[in-house]
Each structure stands twice: as structure tokens, then as C-alpha cells.
């Protein structure tokens, strides 16, 4: 839970929004944030069926980070989404009827 909900999202955001996004602006200018969303989605190769939804959901967050030059919002959002998913998974596991 610690790695999946906190450390993982923190490191991913530091890399994708803190390091990669500013570097992409040299090549993609005003489309860097869109390309960053696509690359981030494809980085999650273990769930390719979620790529289109992930891209659409992340575009506003990444645009905000790109516009304000502040990754704190994306770190908070990423941690919140991962933690929410983990909590829902735990609820599903523990509320399942015993076999």
C-alpha cells in the first residue's frame, strides 16, 4: 500500500511532470502536455485497455501542471486516485462472501 499509493505516484510524477514535461517543451511547444499524457498512459503497459480513459482523465491535470509549472497538484491527485483504487479493492476483497 505504501509503495502503490504513495511512493510510486510520487516518483512517477517527479519523472513525468517534473523532469519529462519541461524537457518535452523544446520539441512539442504547446502540445507537450498532450504528448506527456499519452506517454504516461502507455507507460502503464500492464493495463492497455485503460489507455484511452487514462489519457482523457489526465489531460486536465497535466494541462494545469503545464500551465502553472507546479507539480504538487498532480502528485496529490495521483496519490488520491491510487489510494482510492486500493481502498475500493480492499473493500471488494473483504466484503466478498466466504467460499
QUIDA-V57190 format. One record per residue. N is the residue number from 1. PHI is phi in degrees with one decimal (999 if undefined). NEAR is the number of other ideal C-beta (glycine too) atoms within 10 Angstrom. Layout:
# QUIDA-V57190
n->(N N)
phi->(PHI PHI)
near->(NEAR NEAR)
This chain:
# QUIDA-V57190
n->(1 2 3 4 5 6 7 8 9 10 11 12 13 14 15 16 17 18 19 20 21 22 23 24 25 26 27 28 29 30 31 32 33 34 35 36 37 38 39 40 41 42 43 44 45 46 47 48 49 50 51 52 53 54 55 56 57 58 59 60 61 62 63 64 65 66 67 68 69 70 71 72 73 74 75 76 77 78 79 80 81 82 83 84 85 86 87 88 89 90 91 92 93 94 95 96 97 98 99)
phi->(999 -63.4 -69.9 -71.3 -100.7 -123.3 -66.0 -59.0 -59.7 -62.1 -67.4 -61.0 -67.2 -58.9 -73.9 -70.3 -94.9 -84.3 -109.1 -72.1 -58.1 -62.7 -70.4 -71.7 -63.5 -63.0 -104.3 -104.5 46.9 -82.8 -104.4 -60.8 -66.7 -70.2 -62.7 -63.7 -63.7 -66.0 -63.4 -62.9 -65.7 -71.0 -63.1 -85.1 -64.4 -74.5 -138.1 -65.2 -68.5 -99.5 -58.5 -65.3 -64.8 -65.7 -61.8 -62.8 -69.6 -84.1 -54.2 -63.8 -65.8 -68.3 -61.3 -59.8 -63.6 -63.9 -71.8 -90.7 60.2 -138.1 -89.7 -59.6 -63.1 -70.4 -63.1 -60.1 -62.9 -63.8 -63.8 -62.9 -66.0 -64.7 -66.5 -61.1 -63.7 -66.5 -64.6 -63.2 -65.1 -63.8 -61.7 -63.3 -67.6 -80.7 -97.8 -68.4 -66.9 -68.7 -80.9)
near->(10 7 10 13 19 15 11 14 21 14 13 18 24 14 13 22 25 15 12 15 25 14 11 19 15 8 9 14 8 8 11 19 22 17 16 25 23 15 14 23 20 12 12 12 8 6 10 11 7 12 15 10 11 19 17 11 14 23 15 12 19 25 14 15 24 22 9 10 9 12 22 11 15 24 20 13 19 23 17 12 15 18 15 11 12 13 12 10 11 11 10 9 8 7 7 8 4 3 3)
